[in-house]
Amino acid sequence: MTKPADIGLIGLAVMGENLVLNMESKGFRVACFNRSVEKVDAFLASRGKDRNLIGCHSLEELVSKLSQPRKIMMMVRAGKPVDELMNTLLPLLSTGDVLIDGGNSHYPDTVRRCRTSAEYGVLFVGAGVSGGEEGALNGPSLMPGGAVEAWPLIKPIFQAIAAKVADDNQPCCEWIGPDGSGHFVKMVHNGIEYGDIQLVSEAYHLMSQGLGMSAHAIQPIFESWNKGILDSYLIEITADILGKTDPETGHPVVDIILDAAGQKGTGKWTSQVGLDLGVAIPQIAEAVFARSISAIKDERIAASTMLQGPPGSGFSVDHEEFIKQLHDAVYAAKICSYAQGFQLLRAASQEYSWNLNFGEIALMWRGGCIIRARFLDAIKQAFVARPDLPNLVLAPFFSEALARFQNSWRSVVKTAVDLGIPLPAMSTALTYYDGYRCARLPANLLQAMRDYFGAHTYERIDRPRGEFFHTNWTGKGGDTSSTTYNA
């Protein structure tokens, strides 16, 4: 009798194929299935040839080939396809089996699917998977959450295939928490990714459009940045991208790519949740909006011939000095991007009683994932030193860096404004920093206006928090008597 498989995987697009090969390379026997069954045969005849794999032509066959309790990972498109697959698959499973969604599902869907699966006695896991195709094959960052009883069953597989950090060989995978927490953490990861990508793009824009530098001249700058405190995956791949030449035209590949960005929704979800939970994550939201404005290419071309920018052109500063300032500005703004992401994680942990471990999350992002960066170790240490840290920017490591680099940061933003070069992420990060460190904001006037036109009430600085007042702003004789409203 054929030895049963340790785990099954459904969905043999590139990510699914690579995860199968990763699992098999770590000693696990994997059963695989795809809705288009010819893809199963093609995979086993090519990349999966002579591997310890079982190809299946139906869900029933897949289920029959698995050791119990069964463990099945779905790698299908998020949304309706996941629900359709679950509707067929759940009746085939038994109590105690584990069903894993490894796609980029929206966390409320994962919460709902946890409940649905529990009705069948099936343990549901929503697992964030980061690292793209390369990570899936060689070691992704994995963020599983859901039915905690499933963790001992999948932990040996997940931690075996996850990325390992050279410093301590610790797997970039740990249990996140209940129901939709794993997919929530992955969503926030992607939101930070949006902000990071936008920051790198803005630095490139300043050098290419402001300094008039070619892609090949900018390339070694990013390469050198990746050897210092900006060491990160996104800086690394930017250097690779800028050094690539198109064989057909002889131009840098980046120069022939249309400047209209796409998105798959996770950045938008992160921004929406920030609004729902009342958490300020403007840098992430601006990165989403930057993609939106890039998408209206034809309108931008027309507007460029009709709308005037600032007079003059070129930098009046030393180019070498400006590039040093730009390096510092990117680093400072990058800190704010991560700070906003962790603020959102903290709010969600409180709102949904997830008890998230922020230090462990930082460690999971050190390898395999898109936002891996050198300072994630410092983030871990910040939360170890102070688990109740209100904001990452208050940790000494980061507050000192922001103080050290803020002059360069402000100078870069000023120069960009003078040149008319948009910096939505970098400038918004600075506004966030200034807003957070401002002891008194003009929200007092804002509250007065809300009370004037809508009787929304306000609190007073000379009374305890939680007492609310309303003023009759248009009363005769300048009557401004207030009425107390208890919270």
Phi, psi and omega per residue, in radians:
M1 nan 2.397 -3.135
T2 -1.143 2.345 3.119
K3 -1.075 2.317 3.140
P4 -1.183 2.752 -3.130
A5 -1.404 2.628 3.102
D6 -1.305 -0.540 -3.095
I7 -2.719 2.639 3.051
G8 -1.959 2.601 3.090
L9 -2.311 2.305 -3.129
I10 -1.982 2.169 3.110
G11 1.963 1.680 -3.032
L12 -1.841 0.802 2.849
A13 -1.280 -3.077 -3.016
V14 -1.032 -0.761 3.132
M15 -1.062 -0.780 -3.134
G16 -1.121 -0.799 3.103
E17 -0.997 -0.798 -3.085
N18 -1.154 -0.643 3.084
L19 -1.153 -0.689 3.094
V20 -1.040 -0.828 -3.126
L21 -1.147 -0.623 3.087
N22 -1.102 -0.858 3.140
M23 -1.056 -0.783 -3.120
E24 -1.106 -0.650 -3.123
S25 -1.191 -0.346 3.126
K26 -1.650 0.177 3.037
G27 1.697 0.149 -3.123
F28 -1.704 2.483 3.051
R29 -1.562 2.214 -2.999
V30 -2.116 2.260 2.984
A31 -1.671 2.375 -3.077
C32 -2.287 2.594 -3.115
F33 -2.540 2.593 3.050
N34 -2.433 2.527 -3.112
R35 -0.980 -0.729 3.002
S36 -1.517 1.709 -2.936
V37 -1.141 -0.395 3.097
E38 -1.088 -0.429 3.112
K39 -1.198 -0.555 3.088
V40 -1.090 -0.844 -3.128
D41 -1.122 -0.688 -3.139
A42 -1.139 -0.689 3.131
F43 -1.135 -0.789 -3.119
L44 -1.212 -0.361 3.120
A45 -1.564 -0.161 -3.094
S46 -2.143 -1.707 -3.064
R47 -1.132 -0.516 -3.106
G48 -1.643 0.139 -3.078
K49 -1.138 2.394 3.100
D50 1.060 0.467 3.078
R51 -1.826 2.893 -3.130
N52 -1.443 1.172 -3.038
L53 -2.207 2.699 3.039
I54 -2.126 2.070 3.081
G55 -1.518 2.343 -3.104
C56 -2.134 2.528 -3.097
H57 -1.898 0.090 3.067
S58 -2.752 2.803 3.093
L59 -1.142 -0.644 3.128
E60 -1.068 -0.731 3.125
E61 -1.148 -0.728 3.121
L62 -1.006 -0.855 -3.112
V63 -1.059 -0.674 -3.093
S64 -1.241 -0.325 -3.074
K65 -1.624 0.011 -3.022
L66 -1.763 2.500 3.008
S67 -1.239 2.671 -3.099
Q68 -1.783 2.571 -0.119
P69 -1.126 2.445 -3.067
R70 -1.222 2.566 3.090
K71 -2.271 2.077 -3.092
I72 -2.242 2.281 3.116
M73 -1.936 2.191 3.119
M74 -1.677 2.185 3.059
M75 -2.132 1.175 -3.127
V76 -2.116 2.919 -3.086
R77 -1.044 2.387 -3.107
A78 -1.109 2.701 3.085
G79 1.771 -2.406 -3.058
K80 -0.996 -0.692 3.132
P81 -0.998 -0.601 3.118
V82 -1.164 -0.788 3.141
D83 -1.116 -0.719 3.137
E84 -1.104 -0.731 3.120
L85 -1.138 -0.755 -3.141
M86 -1.109 -0.651 3.140
N87 -1.039 -0.607 3.130
T88 -1.463 -0.620 -2.986
L89 -1.425 -0.712 -3.036
L90 -0.994 -0.732 3.127
P91 -1.121 -0.288 -3.138
L92 -1.515 -0.213 -3.031
L93 -1.684 2.941 -3.103
S94 -2.047 2.885 3.098
T95 -1.000 2.289 3.131
G96 1.626 -0.150 3.048
D97 -1.216 2.766 -3.094
V98 -2.044 2.258 3.082
L99 -2.080 2.168 -3.027
I100 -2.030 2.265 3.009
D101 -1.780 1.908 -3.123
G102 -1.708 0.186 3.133
G103 -1.524 -3.140 3.135
N104 -1.527 1.069 -3.111
S105 -1.354 2.626 3.076
H106 -1.284 2.351 -2.979
Y107 -1.042 -0.570 3.081
P108 -1.101 -0.566 3.068
D109 -1.127 -0.656 3.125
T110 -1.171 -0.690 3.071
V111 -1.013 -0.819 -3.135
R112 -1.122 -0.726 -3.108
R113 -1.208 -0.523 3.037
C114 -1.061 -0.756 -3.137
R115 -1.167 -0.773 -3.127
T116 -1.076 -0.780 -3.131
S117 -1.128 -0.656 -3.129
A118 -1.075 -0.519 3.100
E119 -1.110 -0.440 3.095
Y120 -1.677 -0.006 -3.076
G121 1.371 0.201 -3.098
V122 -1.632 2.406 3.140
L123 -1.533 2.011 -3.070
F124 -1.726 2.421 3.117
V125 -2.253 2.213 2.979
G126 -1.762 1.959 -3.027
A127 -1.987 2.047 2.981
G128 -1.231 2.343 3.126
V129 -2.192 2.039 -3.106
S130 -2.161 2.564 3.106
G131 2.328 -0.080 3.118
G132 1.175 -2.838 -3.075
E133 -1.100 -0.743 -3.122
E134 -1.134 -0.750 3.134
G135 -1.110 -0.730 3.137
A136 -1.024 -0.632 -3.110
L137 -1.406 -0.748 -2.982
N138 -1.862 -0.154 3.130
G139 2.438 1.707 3.103
P140 -1.538 3.001 2.871
S141 -1.581 2.217 -3.073
L142 -2.044 2.324 -3.065
M143 -2.228 1.392 -3.080
P144 -1.506 2.461 3.054
G145 -2.629 2.776 3.138
G146 2.471 -2.248 3.135
A147 -1.319 1.939 -3.005
V148 -1.091 -0.444 3.122
E149 -1.108 -0.347 -3.126
A150 -1.341 -0.397 -2.990
W151 -1.055 -0.819 3.120
P152 -1.065 -0.447 -3.097
L153 -1.379 -0.590 -3.094
I154 -1.812 -0.229 -3.074
K155 -0.968 -0.805 -3.128
P156 -1.029 -0.660 -3.137
I157 -1.291 -0.868 -3.059
F158 -1.099 -0.781 -3.106
Q159 -1.279 -0.401 3.085
A160 -1.256 -0.676 -3.063
I161 -1.569 -0.203 -3.097
A162 -1.242 2.781 3.054
A163 -1.078 2.601 3.070
K164 -2.070 2.418 3.123
V165 -1.585 2.271 -3.021
A166 -0.999 -0.599 -3.051
D167 -1.043 -0.724 -3.051
D168 -2.364 0.039 3.127
N169 1.023 0.396 -3.142
Q170 -1.393 2.305 -3.133
P171 -1.176 2.473 3.117
C172 -1.477 1.038 -3.124
C173 -2.806 2.209 3.051
E174 -2.661 2.785 3.141
W175 -1.166 2.297 -3.094
I176 -1.522 -0.951 -3.089
G177 2.846 -2.850 -3.058
P178 -1.269 2.960 3.066
D179 0.461 -1.911 -2.997
G180 -1.552 0.228 -3.015
S181 -1.120 -0.657 -3.132
G182 -1.099 -0.802 3.123
H183 -1.245 -0.494 3.067
F184 -1.135 -0.810 3.133
V185 -1.074 -0.701 3.094
K186 -1.129 -0.674 3.108
M187 -1.077 -0.777 3.121
V188 -1.157 -0.700 3.019
H189 -0.896 -0.818 -3.118
N190 -1.184 -0.589 3.074
G191 -1.114 -0.781 3.061
I192 -1.060 -0.688 3.106
E193 -1.016 -0.755 3.096
Y194 -0.992 -0.852 -3.132
G195 -1.093 -0.729 3.131
D196 -1.101 -0.832 -3.129
I197 -1.068 -0.710 3.140
Q198 -1.132 -0.710 3.116
L199 -1.056 -0.803 3.133
V200 -1.098 -0.708 3.135
S201 -1.129 -0.660 3.128
E202 -1.186 -0.657 3.073
A203 -1.088 -0.761 3.073
Y204 -1.051 -0.752 -3.119
H205 -1.069 -0.761 3.130
L206 -1.093 -0.688 -3.139
M207 -1.303 -0.680 -3.080
S208 -1.357 -0.828 -3.088
Q209 -1.567 -0.580 -3.130
G210 -1.434 -0.882 -3.136
L211 -1.550 -0.176 3.142
G212 1.218 0.481 -3.105
M213 -1.504 2.550 3.073
S214 -1.347 2.849 3.105
A215 -1.035 -0.704 -3.111
H216 -1.231 -0.441 3.069
A217 -1.366 -0.534 3.132
I218 -1.340 -0.520 -3.040
Q219 -0.907 -0.876 -3.119
P220 -1.149 -0.382 3.099
I221 -1.175 -0.836 3.093
F222 -1.133 -0.623 3.109
E223 -1.077 -0.730 3.124
S224 -1.249 -0.654 3.093
W225 -1.027 -0.611 -3.090
N226 -1.262 -0.121 3.121
K227 -1.683 -0.015 -3.114
G228 -2.133 -2.496 -3.036
I229 -1.208 -0.299 3.097
L230 -1.548 0.132 3.127
D231 -0.881 2.030 -3.104
S232 -2.886 2.845 -3.129
Y233 -1.076 -0.752 -3.063
L234 -1.212 -0.635 3.056
I235 -1.170 -0.693 -3.140
E236 -1.065 -0.863 -3.089
I237 -1.256 -0.455 3.072
T238 -1.111 -0.733 3.078
A239 -1.062 -0.711 3.109
D240 -1.119 -0.775 -3.106
I241 -1.077 -0.821 -3.070
L242 -1.174 -0.341 3.127
G243 -1.587 -0.019 -3.064
K244 -1.564 2.274 3.137
T245 -1.861 2.410 3.103
D246 -1.354 2.074 -3.083
P247 -1.140 -0.419 -3.099
E248 -1.340 -0.714 -3.061
T249 -1.881 -0.346 -3.062
G250 1.403 0.036 3.124
H251 -1.608 2.753 2.988
P252 -0.989 2.387 -3.101
V253 -0.990 -0.696 -3.095
V254 -1.041 -0.507 -3.099
D255 -1.310 -0.322 -3.102
I256 -1.824 0.106 3.100
I257 -1.550 2.282 3.132
L258 -1.100 2.354 -3.103
D259 -1.487 1.042 3.070
A260 -2.334 1.903 -2.988
A261 -1.554 2.597 3.045
G262 -1.831 3.039 3.084
Q263 -2.788 2.700 -3.081
K264 -1.911 0.043 2.990
G265 1.955 -0.365 -3.056
T266 -1.217 -0.562 3.065
G267 -1.155 -0.691 3.097
K268 -1.127 -0.769 3.120
W269 -1.038 -0.749 -3.138
T270 -1.055 -0.783 -3.139
S271 -1.099 -0.739 -3.137
Q272 -1.116 -0.724 3.140
V273 -1.160 -0.621 3.057
G274 -0.993 -0.743 3.091
L275 -1.177 -0.738 -3.119
D276 -1.089 -0.703 -3.085
L277 -1.615 -0.021 3.119
G278 1.211 0.616 -3.131
V279 -1.914 2.276 -3.130
A280 -1.341 1.910 3.048
I281 -2.271 0.951 -3.022
P282 -1.114 -0.544 -3.107
Q283 -1.150 -0.704 3.101
I284 -1.178 -0.760 3.131
A285 -1.099 -0.735 3.139
E286 -1.124 -0.565 3.098
A287 -1.150 -0.634 3.073
V288 -1.167 -0.794 -3.136
F289 -1.129 -0.561 3.109
A290 -1.084 -0.663 3.081
R291 -1.182 -0.650 3.137
S292 -1.107 -0.757 -3.125
I293 -1.266 -0.490 3.074
S294 -1.159 -0.530 -3.059
A295 -1.214 -0.384 -3.141
I296 -1.601 1.027 -3.042
K297 -0.993 -0.828 -3.089
D298 -1.085 -0.707 3.109
E299 -1.119 -0.701 -3.139
R300 -1.147 -0.671 3.111
I301 -1.100 -0.785 3.124
A302 -1.118 -0.757 -3.117
A303 -1.138 -0.552 -3.118
S304 -1.121 -0.392 3.124
T305 -1.619 -0.145 -3.039
M306 -2.023 -0.534 -3.050
L307 -1.778 2.367 -3.085
Q308 -1.587 2.459 3.024
G309 -1.820 -2.915 -3.129
P310 -1.179 2.599 3.117
P311 -1.238 2.737 3.090
G312 1.467 2.993 -3.133
S313 -2.691 2.777 3.075
G314 1.481 2.834 3.141
F315 -1.544 2.490 3.052
S316 -1.751 0.126 -3.136
V317 -1.875 2.851 3.089
D318 -1.153 2.232 -3.048
H319 -1.080 -0.754 -3.117
E320 -1.104 -0.728 3.119
E321 -1.154 -0.688 -3.132
F322 -1.125 -0.682 3.131
I323 -1.123 -0.622 3.052
K324 -1.116 -0.761 3.104
Q325 -1.100 -0.680 -3.134
L326 -1.112 -0.708 3.064
H327 -0.973 -0.829 -3.116
D328 -1.157 -0.666 -3.133
A329 -1.143 -0.727 3.109
V330 -1.075 -0.747 -3.124
Y331 -1.123 -0.792 -3.127
A332 -1.105 -0.784 -3.133
A333 -1.176 -0.570 3.106
K334 -1.097 -0.707 3.088
I335 -0.995 -0.764 -3.114
C336 -1.158 -0.591 3.109
S337 -1.088 -0.811 3.116
Y338 -1.194 -0.669 3.129
A339 -1.040 -0.751 3.130
Q340 -1.141 -0.697 3.107
G341 -1.080 -0.765 3.138
F342 -1.251 -0.498 3.017
Q343 -1.069 -0.715 3.140
L344 -1.195 -0.686 3.074
L345 -1.070 -0.724 3.141
R346 -1.099 -0.766 -3.133
A347 -1.124 -0.728 -3.141
A348 -1.173 -0.681 3.127
S349 -1.049 -0.698 3.113
Q350 -1.266 -0.746 -3.077
E351 -1.126 -0.725 -3.031
Y352 -1.847 0.090 3.134
S353 0.980 0.823 -3.104
W354 -1.554 -0.364 -3.124
N355 0.943 0.901 -3.107
L356 -1.183 2.520 3.078
N357 -1.770 1.742 -3.011
F358 -1.166 -0.618 3.099
G359 -1.113 -0.743 3.113
E360 -1.144 -0.640 3.104
I361 -1.095 -0.739 3.098
A362 -1.037 -0.714 3.129
L363 -1.136 -0.643 3.139
M364 -1.152 -0.392 -3.122
W365 -1.631 0.073 -3.102
R366 -1.307 -0.395 -3.091
G367 -2.514 2.693 3.052
G368 1.424 -0.598 -3.017
C369 -1.653 2.991 -3.039
I370 -1.263 -0.556 -3.066
I371 -1.704 0.299 3.109
R372 -1.039 2.377 -3.062
A373 -2.704 2.755 -3.068
R374 -1.028 -0.674 -2.990
F375 -1.420 0.110 3.064
L376 -1.133 -0.525 3.037
D377 -1.091 -0.669 3.115
A378 -1.176 -0.599 3.078
I379 -1.124 -0.780 3.089
K380 -0.982 -0.850 -3.102
Q381 -1.127 -0.592 3.129
A382 -1.090 -0.709 -3.131
F383 -1.406 -0.431 3.015
V384 -1.166 -0.780 -3.127
A385 -1.168 -0.583 -3.098
R386 -2.579 1.548 -3.096
P387 -1.029 -0.468 -3.125
D388 -1.672 0.374 -3.122
L389 -0.924 2.082 -3.081
P390 -1.148 -0.644 -3.090
N391 -2.673 2.415 -3.097
L392 -1.001 -0.550 -3.101
V393 -1.167 -0.246 3.130
L394 -1.500 -0.247 3.093
A395 -1.159 2.368 -3.059
P396 -0.899 -0.734 -3.127
F397 -0.978 -0.739 -3.062
F398 -1.529 -0.650 3.113
S399 -1.111 -0.659 3.105
E400 -1.189 -0.674 3.102
A401 -1.147 -0.724 3.132
L402 -1.130 -0.700 3.094
A403 -1.124 -0.684 -3.093
R404 -1.231 -0.605 -3.013
F405 -1.800 -0.054 -2.997
Q406 -1.164 -0.554 3.120
N407 -1.110 -0.752 3.075
S408 -1.095 -0.742 -3.137
W409 -1.033 -0.846 -3.139
R410 -1.138 -0.684 -3.137
S411 -1.100 -0.740 3.139
V412 -1.114 -0.768 -3.134
V413 -1.121 -0.740 3.105
K414 -1.044 -0.778 -3.117
T415 -1.101 -0.738 3.124
A416 -1.090 -0.708 3.097
V417 -1.081 -0.773 3.139
D418 -1.091 -0.567 -3.127
L419 -1.554 -0.207 -3.099
G420 1.312 0.449 3.100
I421 -1.692 2.113 -3.050
P422 -1.225 2.365 3.054
L423 -2.280 1.144 -3.046
P424 -1.015 -0.717 -3.103
A425 -1.374 -0.819 -3.063
M426 -1.162 -0.719 -3.133
S427 -1.295 -0.638 3.098
T428 -1.158 -0.634 3.079
A429 -1.057 -0.716 3.124
L430 -1.156 -0.721 3.090
T431 -1.096 -0.687 3.089
Y432 -1.077 -0.806 3.136
Y433 -1.062 -0.819 -3.135
D434 -1.166 -0.635 3.108
G435 -1.159 -0.713 -3.092
Y436 -1.214 -0.541 -3.101
R437 -1.619 0.061 -3.098
C438 -1.551 2.063 -3.085
A439 -1.230 -0.501 3.129
R440 -2.386 2.046 3.117
L441 -1.806 2.887 -3.100
P442 -1.361 0.347 3.119
A443 -1.175 -0.261 3.048
N444 -1.116 -0.765 3.074
L445 -1.177 -0.693 3.112
L446 -1.005 -0.813 3.135
Q447 -1.129 -0.635 3.099
A448 -1.093 -0.742 3.121
M449 -1.129 -0.718 3.121
R450 -1.101 -0.671 3.129
D451 -1.235 -0.618 -3.125
Y452 -1.089 -0.901 -3.025
F453 -1.629 -0.247 -3.077
G454 -2.382 0.107 -3.131
A455 0.897 0.755 -3.096
H456 -1.404 -0.134 3.136
T457 1.233 2.973 -3.126
Y458 -2.707 2.858 3.018
E459 -1.734 2.799 -3.124
R460 -1.983 2.601 -3.135
I461 -1.294 -0.295 -3.123
D462 -1.791 0.250 3.115
R463 -2.312 2.782 -3.138
P464 -1.071 2.586 3.047
R465 -1.078 2.505 3.136
G466 1.754 -0.169 3.030
E467 -1.704 2.272 -3.070
F468 -2.051 2.550 -3.023
F469 -2.294 2.711 3.061
H470 -2.326 2.384 3.107
T471 -1.907 2.434 3.005
N472 -1.450 1.509 -2.973
W473 -1.151 -0.442 -3.089
T474 -1.915 0.337 -3.129
G475 -1.126 2.618 -3.125
K476 -1.144 2.524 3.090
G477 1.195 0.426 3.097
G478 1.230 0.452 3.135
D479 -1.084 2.087 3.119
T480 -2.169 0.554 -3.141
S481 -1.098 2.513 -3.083
S482 -1.939 2.652 3.071
T483 -2.014 2.381 -3.133
T484 -1.521 2.369 3.047
Y485 -2.168 2.058 3.119
N486 -1.294 2.471 -3.129
A487 -1.196 nan nan
